Amino acid sequence: KKKKVILIIKKTQTLHVKKYGHVCGASIISPNWLVTAAHCVQDDASTRFSQPATWEAYLGLHMQQKIGDAVEKRNLKQIISHPNYNSFTFDNDIALMELGAPVNYSDYIRPICLPAPQHDFPSGNTVWITGWGATREGGYAAPVLQKAQVRIINKTVCNNLMGGRLTSRMLCAGVLRGGIDACQGDSGGPLSSPSGTHMFLAGVVSWGDGCARRNKPGIYTTVTKFRGWIKEKTGV
């Protein structure tokens, strides 16, 4: 069973599909833009996830069923999925969402810092995952925002554990003994790396083999690899 600490975190936002509720997480990078995972915005047989009108963004939320005064709700104006996203390998699993109107920053709504392309997140570094995803494999979404501490895992070690499926645009984080991980519903949310008083967006929750299994760390999109693309599309 996953051990997670319930805590308010200011930089994770929930993305709801109208009539369905929480589907994915995201991170605020400016008053107008969110970063999420490309696999969150791919159409399926029943829902056009690629269309802005499908979604509502709730910013500053802590409990899914409690829309308090601190929460700001926004429609989406535009969704930009990375053009090279591969739905089989999850390579380039990153997307951008433009809000219909700018969000107002507050004690509960803050942007996360984007790392420079040369920013290094060394193996062994402590990082944080946050979201409303399932609290165990095959379980239900969490009603309250969850937060867990994991570590960056050596790329070569991780690639061996994951059967050689990593690309140069993926990074691994977790606890190899198992028990702590992101899970279904956390997709698109942040892998956050503290540095002094700032928090940097090291990764975007992407994929894994189950949740919190021993020797099966979580796989994240490496944000530094997409810094130029984010700047080109958003100006941020």
Buried (B, 14 or more C-beta within 10 A) or exposed (E): EBEBEEEBBBBBBBBBBEEEBBBBBBBBBBBBBBBBBBBBBBEEEEBEBBEBEBBBBBBBBBBBEEEEEBBBBBEBEBBBBBEEBEEEEBBBBBBBBBBBEEBEBBEBBBBBBBBEEEBEBEBEBEBBBBBBBBBEBEBEBBBBBBBBEBBBBBBEBBBEBBEEBBBEBBBBBBBBEBBBBBBBBBBBBBBBBEEEEEBBBBBBBBBBBEBBBEBBBBBBBBBBBBBEBBEEBBEB
